[in-house]
Amino acid sequence: MPLVAAAVCPHPPLIVPELAGAAAPELDELRAAADAAVARLLASGARTVVVVGGGDRTAELSYPYRGSFAPWGVPLEVRLGRHPDGIVGTDGLPLSLLVGAWLLDRVRPQAPTTWRMISVAADEPVERCAAGGGRLGSRTRPWALLAMGDGSACHGVKAPGYDDPRAPAYDEGVASALARADADALLGLDPGLSAELRVAGRAPWQVLAGAARAAGGDWRGDVSYRDAPYGVAYVVANWERV
């Protein structure tokens, strides 16, 4: 069976309450939206969930997975999947996949689920992102995709990337594409502009677009959260078959 559902979530470290400390309530709405999006994804009937996020290289990571938020100030360990003899396949997840694993661990599926994790290099060309998405998944089992990625980090003078007047239009376009489940619009995102605007989600979003295009059929998009706290654009969305 082809792709049956997808979700998009951001990966700020402060989404983890233990890291946010006293500031944790500031991202309560984002946290709730991400939890709900992941719950919808896991309720889709998928038996395999593929998590795609930015990393320093493009590769499928080895199962099972383990990572820690220690580099961000709290030695909170996250595991996704178990091996009978205790072997860890990947020890040290990139932030995008670490937050993805943390979100999935919070919700937990009701039925047995197989996990896969894919890191995508920030400079991966559009064509390779789309082709990679088209090769994901299983032809015999329903599967779902969780794409992890932030929008522009250039919203305002206090943003990590300072202020860039192009950022609002860029992120409006992303949110609109996700709301319409418009794979072509996501594939139209320019890698050069995305890099200039410090967008972490461009490549994972284009993997999603390639997967949806390869799966075919009609899709319905739903954006449940969109904001730019701390000057970084975050969007939460679900795609489901019509």
C-alpha positions as semicolon CSV with decimal commas, in nm:
position;residue;x (nm);y (nm);z (nm)
1;M;0,000;0,000;0,000
2;P;0,119;0,356;-0,065
3;L;0,164;0,654;0,160
4;V;-0,155;0,701;0,363
5;A;-0,081;1,012;0,572
6;A;0,182;1,272;0,651
7;A;0,250;1,533;0,915
8;V;0,482;1,833;0,934
9;C;0,627;1,956;1,264
10;P;0,907;2,197;1,360
11;H;1,199;2,103;1,581
12;P;1,296;2,387;1,817
13;P;1,475;2,251;2,124
14;L;1,248;2,461;2,346
15;I;0,949;2,250;2,246
16;V;1,084;2,010;2,511
17;P;0,958;2,146;2,847
18;E;1,266;2,029;3,036
19;L;1,482;2,246;2,809
20;A;1,249;2,546;2,813
21;G;1,228;2,565;3,193
22;A;1,025;2,865;3,307
23;A;0,961;2,960;2,943
24;A;0,788;2,629;2,865
25;P;0,433;2,778;2,870
26;E;0,530;3,009;2,584
27;L;0,528;2,710;2,346
28;D;0,230;2,525;2,497
29;E;0,018;2,593;2,187
30;L;0,288;2,466;1,954
31;R;0,347;2,160;2,171
32;A;-0,024;2,076;2,175
33;A;-0,056;2,119;1,799
34;A;0,245;1,895;1,735
35;D;0,110;1,627;1,971
36;A;-0,226;1,635;1,793
37;A;-0,065;1,617;1,449
38;V;0,144;1,315;1,547
39;A;-0,160;1,147;1,705
40;R;-0,352;1,191;1,376
41;L;-0,058;1,047;1,187
42;L;-0,042;0,740;1,410
43;A;-0,419;0,693;1,384
44;S;-0,398;0,669;1,004
45;G;-0,355;0,292;1,000
46;A;0,009;0,312;0,897
47;R;0,230;0,030;1,019
48;T;0,554;0,203;0,922
49;V;0,638;0,563;1,011
50;V;0,925;0,728;0,827
51;V;1,073;1,036;0,997
52;V;1,262;1,278;0,770
53;G;1,466;1,571;0,901
54;G;1,766;1,785;0,824
55;G;2,113;1,659;0,909
56;D;2,472;1,696;0,800
57;R;2,430;1,427;0,533
58;T;2,163;1,241;0,340
59;A;2,133;0,888;0,471
60;E;1,901;0,632;0,622
61;L;2,004;0,585;0,984
62;S;2,042;0,246;1,148
63;Y;1,760;0,112;1,369
64;P;1,704;0,139;1,664
65;Y;1,764;0,504;1,750
66;R;1,892;0,693;2,050
67;G;1,982;1,055;2,114
68;S;2,022;1,305;2,396
69;F;1,935;1,670;2,452
70;A;2,254;1,710;2,657
71;P;2,408;1,945;2,395
72;W;2,111;2,177;2,459
73;G;2,157;2,177;2,834
74;V;1,958;1,882;2,973
75;P;2,076;1,516;2,968
76;L;1,735;1,392;2,855
77;E;1,769;1,073;2,651
78;V;1,522;0,969;2,382
79;R;1,492;0,623;2,230
80;L;1,283;0,507;1,938
81;G;1,257;0,132;1,895
82;R;1,433;-0,147;2,079
83;H;1,667;-0,426;1,975
84;P;1,633;-0,759;2,161
85;D;2,000;-0,771;2,258
86;G;2,023;-0,403;2,345
87;I;2,216;-0,296;2,036
88;V;2,176;0,071;1,940
89;G;2,190;0,130;1,567
90;T;2,217;0,507;1,572
91;D;2,354;0,678;1,881
92;G;2,337;1,054;1,834
93;L;2,045;1,185;1,629
94;P;2,049;1,526;1,460
95;L;1,821;1,777;1,631
96;S;1,540;1,740;1,376
97;L;1,515;1,364;1,421
98;L;1,576;1,386;1,795
99;V;1,270;1,610;1,836
100;G;1,077;1,382;1,599
101;A;1,160;1,081;1,816
102;W;1,064;1,279;2,128
103;L;0,725;1,367;1,977
104;L;0,656;1,008;1,872
105;D;0,758;0,879;2,214
106;R;0,513;1,122;2,379
107;V;0,215;0,999;2,177
108;R;0,300;0,630;2,124
109;P;0,100;0,429;1,867
110;Q;-0,174;0,188;1,970
111;A;-0,065;-0,077;1,716
112;P;0,281;-0,222;1,648
113;T;0,477;0,021;1,435
114;T;0,801;-0,001;1,241
115;W;1,022;0,309;1,252
116;R;1,260;0,446;0,991
117;M;1,467;0,765;1,015
118;I;1,614;0,956;0,722
119;S;1,848;1,253;0,750
120;V;1,860;1,494;0,454
121;A;2,147;1,733;0,391
122;A;2,049;2,100;0,393
123;D;2,193;2,151;0,044
124;E;2,032;1,844;-0,114
125;P;1,904;1,944;-0,462
126;V;1,530;1,959;-0,521
127;E;1,538;1,675;-0,773
128;R;1,714;1,440;-0,531
129;C;1,476;1,530;-0,248
130;A;1,177;1,452;-0,469
131;A;1,329;1,131;-0,602
132;G;1,423;1,020;-0,252
133;G;1,068;1,078;-0,133
134;G;0,937;0,876;-0,422
135;R;1,148;0,578;-0,318
136;L;1,039;0,577;0,045
137;G;0,782;0,351;0,200
138;S;0,645;0,008;0,132
139;R;0,436;-0,134;-0,149
140;T;0,277;-0,391;0,080
141;R;0,214;-0,209;0,411
142;P;0,048;0,127;0,472
143;W;0,305;0,386;0,577
144;A;0,314;0,745;0,696
145;L;0,568;1,025;0,683
146;L;0,665;1,274;0,954
147;A;0,860;1,565;0,804
148;M;1,050;1,774;1,057
149;G;1,150;2,127;0,966
150;D;1,147;2,493;1,068
151;G;1,071;2,787;0,845
152;S;1,276;3,104;0,814
153;A;1,482;3,217;1,114
154;C;1,476;3,577;0,990
155;H;1,157;3,722;1,139
156;G;1,259;4,040;1,323
157;V;1,578;4,200;1,450
158;K;1,599;3,958;1,745
159;A;1,571;3,650;1,523
160;P;1,869;3,413;1,496
161;G;1,916;3,525;1,136
162;Y;1,824;3,889;1,201
163;D;1,546;4,050;1,000
164;D;1,491;3,975;0,633
165;P;1,190;4,133;0,458
166;R;1,159;3,827;0,232
167;A;1,085;3,593;0,523
168;P;0,711;3,663;0,570
169;A;0,626;3,596;0,204
170;Y;0,839;3,282;0,199
171;D;0,670;3,133;0,505
172;E;0,326;3,242;0,387
173;G;0,393;3,042;0,071
174;V;0,499;2,736;0,270
175;A;0,194;2,752;0,496
176;S;-0,034;2,794;0,196
177;A;0,124;2,497;0,016
178;L;0,086;2,278;0,324
179;A;-0,276;2,387;0,373
180;R;-0,354;2,296;0,010
181;A;-0,144;1,977;0,013
182;D;0,029;2,128;-0,290
183;A;0,333;1,914;-0,367
184;D;0,427;2,120;-0,672
185;A;0,443;2,440;-0,467
186;L;0,675;2,276;-0,214
187;L;0,897;2,147;-0,493
188;G;0,913;2,505;-0,622
189;L;1,091;2,630;-0,310
190;D;1,429;2,770;-0,409
191;P;1,724;2,613;-0,225
192;G;1,935;2,928;-0,250
193;L;1,669;3,158;-0,107
194;S;1,585;2,899;0,157
195;A;1,947;2,893;0,270
196;E;1,966;3,273;0,280
197;L;1,654;3,280;0,499
198;R;1,796;3,007;0,723
199;V;1,511;2,766;0,652
200;A;1,571;2,422;0,804
201;G;1,266;2,254;0,653
202;R;1,309;2,302;0,279
203;A;1,466;1,962;0,202
204;P;1,236;1,753;0,430
205;W;0,929;1,931;0,289
206;Q;1,044;1,846;-0,063
207;V;1,094;1,482;0,036
208;L;0,732;1,488;0,154
209;A;0,625;1,642;-0,177
210;G;0,809;1,373;-0,372
211;A;0,650;1,098;-0,164
212;A;0,299;1,238;-0,208
213;R;0,347;1,288;-0,580
214;A;0,474;0,931;-0,622
215;A;0,183;0,795;-0,417
216;G;-0,069;0,974;-0,638
217;G;-0,432;1,033;-0,555
218;D;-0,594;1,336;-0,397
219;W;-0,477;1,486;-0,070
220;R;-0,628;1,719;0,187
221;G;-0,406;1,953;0,387
222;D;-0,471;2,106;0,727
223;V;-0,250;2,361;0,904
224;S;-0,315;2,362;1,279
225;Y;-0,041;2,599;1,393
226;R;0,153;2,881;1,234
227;D;0,357;3,142;1,419
228;A;0,708;3,281;1,454
229;P;0,798;3,289;1,824
230;Y;1,158;3,391;1,886
231;G;1,181;3,505;1,524
232;V;1,164;3,154;1,371
233;A;0,865;3,038;1,167
234;Y;0,701;2,716;1,285
235;V;0,418;2,537;1,109
236;V;0,230;2,220;1,202
237;A;0,026;2,043;0,936
238;N;-0,133;1,714;0,837
239;W;-0,189;1,563;0,494
240;E;-0,448;1,291;0,453
241;R;-0,594;1,110;0,157
242;V;-0,931;1,237;0,041
